[in-house]
Amino acid sequence: MQYKKGYKYVLAAPEVFYTSVKPETPIVTDWIRLDPDGRLELAKGYAWDGSTWALDTRWCMRASAAHDAFCQLIQTGLLGAEWKRPADLEYYNICRADGMPLVMAVNRLFWIQFHDWDNSRPREVLIAP
């Protein structure tokens, strides 16, 4: 069996976001679709780990799913690293749209923009007997 660690949540239904992250051509994986018009679709069954370094709240669940999808696309080289800052801003925008207080959203944006994240290594595939 092959598996990856680190996921806490799994989508029970597809989720769609309209974002400012707009690649030149569509990016399609088994779980993520990102279109040139910024439409991000996460498939039913998409797994993510919530907000890194912060408490998961009702205000950040959608934002953390979208941000994790962008980070996964960057980690795998399907989306250029120049999209990291716009992806961070999408996290902020979705948090605010979902009711997160301004001070909390700004604090989270600071953390994801100015603290290191490893965009060079996708999650390791582990093997069980």
Phi and psi in degrees as a GROMACS rama.xvg file:
@    title "Ramachandran Plot"
@    xaxis  label "Phi"
@    yaxis  label "Psi"
@TYPE xy
-114.464  138.275  GLN-2
-155.138  168.688  TYR-3
-126.157  142.389  LYS-4
-93.3909  164.024  LYS-5
106.76  -1.90853  GLY-6
-96.4636  140.439  TYR-7
-114.495  -27.9064  LYS-8
-127.149  149.674  TYR-9
-135.356  129.344  VAL-10
-66.3943  132.43  LEU-11
-89.171  -12.4708  ALA-12
-151.903  156.333  ALA-13
-60.136  152.546  PRO-14
-132.437  136.949  GLU-15
-120.587  138.434  VAL-16
-128.044  148.571  PHE-17
-112.861  112.957  TYR-18
-123.182  173.656  THR-19
-93.8288  2.56498  SER-20
-86.2911  109.227  VAL-21
-130.188  91.0334  LYS-22
-69.1209  163.295  PRO-23
-68.0238  -35.109  GLU-24
-129.622  158.544  THR-25
-60.1215  144.015  PRO-26
-115.507  123.273  ILE-27
-131.114  125.528  VAL-28
-123.668  -175.594  THR-29
-62.0612  -29.1539  ASP-30
-119.575  -16.6228  TRP-31
-130.22  137.736  ILE-32
-132.006  127.461  ARG-33
-126.268  118.712  LEU-34
-98.2308  159.542  ASP-35
-60.258  -18.9971  PRO-36
-86.7632  3.85272  ASP-37
91.8426  0.420976  GLY-38
-72.4989  120.014  ARG-39
-110.246  122.738  LEU-40
-119.627  127.328  GLU-41
-106.304  129.11  LEU-42
-77.5048  155.47  ALA-43
-54.0978  133.004  LYS-44
96.5916  -7.93644  GLY-45
-59.9629  132.951  TYR-46
-113.865  140.449  ALA-47
-149.031  171.806  TRP-48
-108.115  13.0388  ASP-49
79.7395  -161.569  GLY-50
-83.1729  119.643  SER-51
-71.6374  135.255  THR-52
70.467  8.16088  TRP-53
-143.376  156.102  ALA-54
-66.357  134.805  LEU-55
-76.6205  126.019  ASP-56
-128.511  168.961  THR-57
-61.266  -25.4987  ARG-58
-76.9112  -15.3766  TRP-59
-118.642  1.02867  CYS-60
-64.0008  -47.9811  MET-61
-66.0113  -41.8472  ARG-62
-62.0914  -42.4164  ALA-63
-68.0619  -34.6649  SER-64
-65.6184  -47.5447  ALA-65
-63.0461  -45.3856  ALA-66
-63.5219  -41.7898  HIS-67
-62.4327  -38.015  ASP-68
-62.8363  -45.3442  ALA-69
-60.6863  -44.7273  PHE-70
-62.4938  -39.0433  CYS-71
-64.3223  -40.3947  GLN-72
-64.9647  -38.1055  LEU-73
-68.8163  -43.8879  ILE-74
-59.1701  -36.7289  GLN-75
-88.0714  -0.258673  THR-76
80.63  6.97983  GLY-77
-79.775  -23.3924  LEU-78
-126.626  134.541  LEU-79
-66.3743  150.274  GLY-80
-62.3657  -19.8755  ALA-81
-66.0391  -12.509  GLU-82
-88.6985  0.0676447  TRP-83
-61.1343  -49.1215  LYS-84
-64.069  -47.1228  ARG-85
-58.8303  -34.7817  PRO-86
-65.7059  -40.2004  ALA-87
-61.8051  -42.0797  ASP-88
-65.3202  -33.4847  LEU-89
-64.2847  -40.0287  GLU-90
-55.6155  -50.1363  TYR-91
-58.2956  -50.1755  TYR-92
-60.8435  -41.5105  ASN-93
-69.3121  -40.6019  ILE-94
-57.8216  -47.1523  CYS-95
-64.9485  -42.6545  ARG-96
-62.2014  -30.7487  ALA-97
-89.6846  8.61808  ASP-98
99.3995  7.17142  GLY-99
-66.4754  134.978  MET-100
-57.9613  144.964  PRO-101
-53.2006  -48.9688  LEU-102
-60.2198  -42.3814  VAL-103
-65.8186  -42.9092  MET-104
-65.4066  -41.1369  ALA-105
-63.9416  -42.6362  VAL-106
-59.6406  -45.1142  ASN-107
-65.6977  -39.7921  ARG-108
-61.0683  -42.5789  LEU-109
-55.8161  -48.2687  PHE-110
-63.1379  -43.3784  TRP-111
-76.5301  -23.7696  ILE-112
-82.3597  -39.2837  GLN-113
-109.98  4.452  PHE-114
-113.2  144.123  HIS-115
-62.7827  138.617  ASP-116
-134.878  146.902  TRP-117
-90.0992  102.585  ASP-118
-93.4708  10.0503  ASN-119
-104.416  -14.3948  SER-120
-126.422  113.467  ARG-121
-66.6878  166.066  PRO-122
-58.7711  137.972  ARG-123
-68.7689  138.49  GLU-124
-84.4559  123.527  VAL-125
-102.263  156.056  LEU-126
-121.13  131.788  ILE-127
-108.516  150.577  ALA-128
